[in-house]
Amino acid sequence: MERIIEEIREDLDRRIGIAADRLADRTLTEDPAYAARLGRAELRERIHLTLTQAVDGLVRGARGLPAELAGARATGALRAEQGVPLASLRRTYRRGGRLLWQSLTEAVAAHDRAELPGLLPGAMALWDVLDQMTDAASEAYLRTEAERGERERELRAALLDTLLDGGGTAGGTAAAAGRLGLADRGRFAVVVLAPGTGTPGTDGPHTAPATGPGTAAAPVTAAGRPRGGPGPGADVGGPRVLWRVRADGETGLVDLGHHPLDSLRELLAPLGVPAGISPVVSAPAALAGARRLAALALRTAPAASAPGAVLLDERLPAALVAGDPELAGRLREVVLGPVLALPPEDTRVLLDTLGTWLACRGSTTYAAQRLYCHRNTVSNRLRRLEQLTGRALSDPAHVVELALAHAAVTQRAATPAAPPPPAPRGAPGAAPTPAGTARRSPRPPG
């Protein structure tokens, strides 16, 4: 085999050049992935190099030496960086192998047809070399793609931190928003999930209508828009959500588009976990403040409530209490101290009765129905509460104090408690956080 190739080498090189031209033209015509990313000269040069290396591998095999695969690995890594699909890369290798065998047989026939039978044993050797090269290119492709995905996740995490933690320059915030596909003006909100709630779906930086935690190397939407899908402005199927997962919990940056803020309740409902939702803001620069408000909303959820999303604007009085833990403690002590000093069961009964009465808008009758007791029993409990606290439920100012103090007690008892939002990156005491991802969607990747 080695002798035959050496005898036809000059003619074979010429034919390989022609084959490279043909394969480059066919690939650019039939494969949109190549046509969108590569020029003809670069593609033709790489194909020519691959075919030449395959012939060299055939010669090395005849000498008992392994094929040189560095070039194939370089090609695989390059195509991964360029975003050419692996299937396209492998198809080009297969087509190149067929053209190479055709060029080899034509060159031998032109030189001496009597040599053709001696070429046949080399067919298996040639395909073995081509298989090795294809495998080497594929392995390098997958390794590079994984590394590229990790870089993109790290970049995504950093961009989201810039917007959600604040503390950066106006230019840095605008640049981060642009890289994430967010408009300068729009309708944005932030969602904060309670940490350690075991939400479904892990890493992967997302559709169904709702998303679960996960990874995503490119922007993905809550509507299930994977990389390569409709652009950020498409607003297909629901708000676009970019998730940031860290040790202190999970945060979603929401591009609402035309969707109402309340639509996030339905979006988050399948997760079955506590969540806080910020008010709507109109610019990416306001997202850091929105994140703090979403975390505050989460802290207002009473312990007895079923897991679900809490809108800050619906919990403003409780948010006032949650926003200042020291003041909340003082409020508990001053207003409800005598009640909290009772035996635990008596304290629970009185606080449950007060909370139910407040939820029923001051109706003793409705409160009794909810508590499964007589109306007079509720009245007696409330009367005792008034005596202990020195507050009259007929006085609106006293009702406000009792309602806020009750919220302070409820929030203190809530578990798990959401930690306060972290300090902006670079601020004193701010700790580094692990790289985060965007939340994975149940929808298969495109």
N, C-alpha and C positions, 0 to 999 in steps of 0.2 A: 504493500500500500504506500509506504513512504517513497519507494522508488517511482511509482506511477505519478504521484503528486509532484515530485520534483521535476519530472520530465514535462509535465503540462503546466507548471507553475505560472509561467508568464501568461498563457492563454486563460488559465483559470482566474487569475487576478483580474483580467479584462472582463471576463464574464461575471465575476462577482460584483464589479462596479456597475455593470448593466442591471444585474439583479437588485442591487441596492436602489438604483434609480426607480425601477419598476415597483418595488415594495414601498418605497417612500410615497410615490404618487398614489398607489392603491390605498395605502393607509390614510393619507390625508383626504382622499375622496370618500372612503367608506366609513371612517371612524371619526365622528364629530369631536370626541374627546381629544384626539391628537390634533385635529385641525384647529381647535380653539386654543391650544396651548403651545404648539411648536411650529417653527418655521421649517420649510422644506430642507434647507441646507443642513440645519442641525440634526434633523431626523435622518436624512440620508447618510450623513457622516457616521452617526451612531450605528445605523444598520450595517453599513459597510464594515465598521470595526468589529461588530458582533460576528458577521459571516467570516471574516478573516480569522478571528480568534477561534471559531469553530474548526476551521481547517487546521490551524496550528494545534488544536487539541487532538485532532485525529492523528496528526503526525506524532505528537507526544505519546499518544496511546500505543502506537506501533512500536515505540521505543521503550514501552513499559513505564512511562512517566504519567503522573496525574495531569488532568487538564488544568490549565490556568484559569481561575474563575474570578480574579479580581475585577476584570472588566465587566463581567456580568453583574457582579455585586454593585459596581459603580452605576451601571445603567438602572438597576432596580431602585437604588436610593434616589437617583436623579428623578426618575418618573414619579416616585412617591412625593418628592418635594414639589414637583410640577403639578400634582393633582391628577395625573393620568390614572384611570382605573386599572386595577391589577388585571382584570379580564382583558383589557385592551393590550396591555404589555405582553401577556402570555400568548394572545392571538398573534401578535406580531412575531414572536419567537417561532411559533409553529409555521407560520407562512414563510418566514426566513429559512427554516430548515428544509421545507419542500423546494424552495428556489435554489438553495445551495446544492441539494442532491441533483436537481436538474442541471445546474451549471457544471457540476462535477462530471456527470455522465456525458454531457455534450462535449466537454473538453477532452475526455478520454476517447470518445468516438472519433472526434476530429483528428486526434493524434494517431491513434491506431485502434481500429475497432476490435482487433483481436485481443486487446487488453481488457475489454469490457467484462468478460467472465471473472477476471482477477479482481475486479472492482467490487463485485457483489458481497464478498465477505466483509468489506468495509462498511456496508450499509448499517449493520447493527452497531458497529463501533461509532459511526457518525451520529446515529440517533441517541446513543448513550451519552456522547459528549453534549449534544443539544439538550438532552434531558437534565444533565448536570448544570448546564448554564441557565436553563429556565428555572430550575429549583433554586439556584444561588441568587438569581435576580429576584425571585419571588420572596425568598427569605429576607433579603436586604430591603425589599420594598416594605414588607410587613413590619420589620424592625424600625425602619425610618418613619413609617406612618404612625407607629405607636409613640415614638419620640416626638414627632410633630404634634400629635394629639395632646401629649402631656404639656408641650410648650404652649399650645393654644389654651389649654385649661388654666395654666399658670397665668397667662396673659389675661384671660377672661376674669379670673379671680382678682387680679390687680386692678383691672378697669372697674369692676363692680365695687371694690373697696374704695376706690377714689370717689365714686359717687355716693356710696352708702355711708361711709365713715366721715366724709367731709375733710376739712382742714387743708385741701389743696388750693392751688391758684385757680382763678377763673379760666385761664387758658387750659390748664390741665383737666379741669372738669369738662370743658367743652370738647376737648380732644377725646377724653374717655367716652363721653356720650356718643360722639361721632363714630368711634371704633365699634361701639355696640349697636349702631344703627338707630340711635334715638334722635328725634328731631330737636331743634333748639327750643321750640314751643310745642306744647301738646297737653295731654291729660295723663298724668302719671300718679301712681300710688305705690306704697310699700306694704308688704305683708310680712309679718314676723310669726314664725311658728314656735311653740313652746319647746325648749330643748329637752332631749331625752325622752321624746314621746313615742319613739319607735315607729315613725311613719313608714309606709310601704315603699318599696322600690328603691334600691340603693344605687349609688353612683353610676352615672352614666348619662360644659357643660356643659320628653317634655314636649294623641292627645286626647283625646278622649275628652270630657271637658276638663278634667283636672289632672294635675301632674303629681308625681312622687319624687322624692329626692333622687339625685343621680348625677351623671356626668354629661358634659356637653362641650364639645370643642368649638362649636359655633352657636350663634343665637338660635334657640329653639323656643317655640311658643307653647303656651298652655293649650293651644288648639292643635298641637301635635305637628308643628312645622319643623322638620329636621333640616340640617345643613343641606343647602341645595334647593330648598323649597321656596315658596313665595317670599318676597322681600319684606322688610319690616313694615312697609306701608300697606301691605296687602290686607292686614286685619281680618284674616280668614278664621271663622269659627269661634272666636273668643279673644279676650285680651292676650297680649303677648307677655309672657312672664320669663324673666331671667333669674335663676335661683343661685344663691350663694350659700354654700354649706361650710360651716366652721364649727369649731369645738363648742362655741357658746350658742349654737342654734342655727336655724335656717331662715334666710331672708329672701323674699322675692321682690324684685323690681318689676313693677307692672306698667306696661304701656297700654293704657285703657282704650285708646282710639275713641270710637264713638260709644263704647259700652258704658253703661252706668256703673258706678262704684259698687252698688249692691249686687251686681252680677258675680262679684268675687265670692260671695257666700256660696253660690251654687258651684262655682269652680273648685272651692276648697272642701266642700261637703264630703266628697268620697274619701278624703284623707282621714276624717274622723279624729282630728286633733285640734286642740285649742289654737286659735290664731288671732292676731291683732291686725287691724287694717287702718292705715292712716287716712287722713283726708286727701282729696285730690290736690295735686300741685301742678303748676303749669310749666315748669322748667326743670331740667336735670339738676341745676344748681341747688334746688330746694329739696332734693331727695334725702340728703343727710338729715335734715330736720324732720322729714316725713318718716324716716326710719325710727327716730327717737319717739315720735308720736305713736307709731305702730306698736313699738315695744311697750309704751305706756298703756295703750289700749289693751294689749294682752294681759297686763297686770291687773286690769279692772275686772276680769272675768271671775265671778264668784265660784267658790270651790264646789258648790252643789250643782252648778249648771252642767248640762251635757256639753261635751266637747263641740266646739263650733267657732265660727268666725265672729269677732267682736269689732264693730266699727267705732272708732274713737268718738265721732260726733254723736253717737247714741249713748255714750258713757262719760260725758264731760264732767259731771259732779264727782263720780268715782275717780276719774282721771286726776282731778284736782288733789284728791287725797293720795293717790298712788304716786303723784309727782314729787311729794315731799315726805319721805318715810318718817323723819323726825317729827314733823308737824302731825302726821297721822297718828303716831304714838301718843302724842300729847292729847289729841282729840279723843282717842279711845279712853284715856285715863280720866280726863275731865268730865266727859259726857256720860260714859258708860262704865266708869270705874266701879260704882257700887253694884252694878249688875254682874260684872266680871268677877267680883269678889264672892259671889254666891257659890254654893256647891255646883259642880259642873253640869248636872242634869237640869237644875233650875236655870242656870245661865243659858243653856241650849234652848230650853222651852221659851224663855222670854225673848231671846234674840230671833228664834224662828218665827215667833208670833209677830214681832216688830217687822221683820223682813217681809213676811207675807202680807201684813196690813199695808205696808208701803207699796208692794207690788200690786195690790188690789185698789190702789188709789184712795186709801182711807176708808174703804168699805168693810165694816165689821162683819156683815153678812157674808160677803164673798170670801173673806179671810177664813171664816168658820167653815165654809164649804171646802176650801182647800186643805184646811188642817184637820178635817173630819172630826169636828167637835161642835158643841153648842155655841151659839152667838154670845151667850152670857159668859161662857168660859173665856172667849177672846176678850171681851170687855173687861173681865176681872184681871186678866194678865196685863192688859194695857194699862189699867189703873195702877197696878202694882209697879209697872215700869215707870209711870209718871211719878209715883211716890219716891222711888229709889233715885231717880235722876234729877228730880226737881224740874223737869220739863213737861209742859202741857201739850198734848197732841192737838189741842184746839188753837194753839199759837203757831202760825206759819213759820216764824223765826226758829222756834224750838223744834218744829218738824224738820227743818233744814239741818239743824245741828244733829238731831238723832239719825237722820238719813246718812249724813256724811260719816258720823261715828260708826254706824252699822257697816258702811262700806269699808271703813278702815279695819274693823274686826274681821270682816269676811275676807278681805285681801290678805290679811296676816295669816289666816288659816288656810288659804289656798295653797294647794300642792299639785304639781311641782311649781315652784315660783320661778318666774322668768328673771334672769339677772338683768341689771341695767345695761344699756347699750355700751359697747366698749368705747374707750377714748379714741379720738381720731389718730390715725397712723402718724407717728412722729411726735405725738404729744407726750408729756412727761407721764411715765407710768404705763404707757401703752405697750402691751405685749404683742409680739409677733403672732400671727395666726397661721394655721396650716393652709395650704392651697385648697381652694374650694372648687366646686363645680356647679354646673347648671343642672337643673333637675331633669331627670330622665322621663320620657314620655312612654306610655304603654304602646304607642304607635311604632311599628317597625321602622328602622332607619331607611331613608331613601337612598 
